[in-house]
Amino acid sequence: GSPMAAATDICVGLDYEIYEKYQSLKQELEKLILKYNETEKNIHYISKQAEKERISDEKRKTLISLKASNKYLHENINELKSEVTSYLNKLNANRRNGYVKVTGTLYTGVKIQIGNAILLVRDEIFSSRLINRKGIIVIEPLNR
């Protein structure tokens, strides 16, 4: 970091390539779920219309298309969930007990990830050691 609070990320105690892939898959999964939910709403809306009144052939085709899309999305979501779980298991299996040693100053704006724990530095930290203790980053003095 710097006194200007420039955004800085520090990641220790895990395989960063696996972590990046995990994050990427997780974001993709979230997008697919949003898309799926939106499609579900549209299917529900058109189906309700069809119950109340006769719908046009165009809307009927749209409904059929939406149902096919939703089936495809559902399959992709299940595949991605499986991949995300697989990468999460890899992360947990490869997690090491890393730590961050601060011999000078750790400035605000720095994001530190040690294993599965994340800390966003809000106040400057001096001469300390940061350790992941059961999912929480603990700050200890260096002379310990």
Secondary structure by P-SEA (a helix, b strand, c coil): ccccccbbbbbccccaaaaaaaaaaaaaaaaaaaaaaaaaaaaaaaaaaaaaccccaaaaaaaaaaaaaaaaaaaaaaaaaaaaaaaaaaaaaaccbbbbbbcccccccbbbbcccbbbbbcccccbbbbbbcccbbbbbcccc
